[in-house]
């Protein structure tokens, strides 16, 4: 699918509703992901099922409907919003007679396009190798099993598949070893910061919540920021001076999270996400203008639990205040929010216009001073004045 990023391949988007609460009936996010990867969505189709069909995921009747709709709109590829098993992907391609890909590969392709640092490229490569290793037969026709001589099973094709699997395994091993070296370098940098008694803050949040824009506004950096999914992948760390605290803190901008983030990426990006794991405080940036923000917040919390960062103190930063209509603006810009039974301080800001950033800096300074003066764990939940959501 890499070529799709170049020629704007026309794709048909397909989503299956299995009764889960986060189902995107309009396939809006999948469409944004496709456009981010350079694809051109030309039609969308959704259906309901109690469970995935073992062979075709959607069943033969719906598969026929997909093929007809694709032909009608000139789509040359089908993109599913859910992850497909290797067998389902292979069977669908044979049935539809066109390439079929899923949400997992799409996210991997976007990460491959966007990774800039040496570490980021290694992490993406590892995740892609792990994903493709399960799809060897589907990806390369010369790997199909061939029948050997009389009474024999296997033959040249089987030997080729064994060879390619070994090559993939070797590549995974080499990439892991190179990543370990990078992780050691990062660990050394973190130890140096700890020796300097640095207070570490990490920005986390759903992709396109405005983390990089907020990061730039706070530290006046020039990290890449754009109104698109996964605009930035590589962790950037800068010093942020807090006048009220009379000292600087370390502020890191991390990769954005997303629903159904491939587990391979969670594992592969452990080094990048380590900045969040080792933080003294997390700034959980939320797109306050998005009606689906509660679901996005839960997805972020889910990933934080997976990487072992769920218990790190958080401040919720509801961004994009400037995008709210006057009647949607909150009555107060500082309050508290109940997140899974945990009362978290919340601030409303606009990273674009700067509104609310002074209050955010004061809140950060208060955390730093409390940690330094009272000797308590940095950032123990401190309730801000105001209403509770």
TAJOKA-V430784 format. One record per run of one state. SS is the DSSP state (@ for helix, = for strand, . for the rest). FROM is the first residue (numbers start at 0). TO is the last residue. If there is no record, write none. Layout:
ss->[SS;SS]
from->[FROM;FROM]
to->[TO;TO]
This chain:
ss->[.;@;.;=;.;@;.;=;.;=;.;=;.;@;.;=;.;@;.;=;@;.;@;.;@;.;@;.;=;.;@;.;=;.;=;.;=;.;@;.;@;.;=;.;@;.;=;.;@;.;@;.;=;.;=;.;@;.;=;.]
from->[0;3;7;9;17;27;36;39;48;52;53;56;57;59;73;76;80;85;96;98;102;114;117;139;140;143;155;195;199;206;210;219;235;242;246;253;256;257;262;268;269;277;280;287;292;306;313;319;320;323;325;328;333;339;341;348;356;374;387;388]
to->[2;6;8;16;26;35;38;47;51;52;55;56;58;72;75;79;84;95;97;101;113;116;138;139;142;154;194;198;205;209;218;234;241;245;252;255;256;261;267;268;276;279;286;291;305;312;318;319;322;324;327;332;338;340;347;355;373;386;387;388]
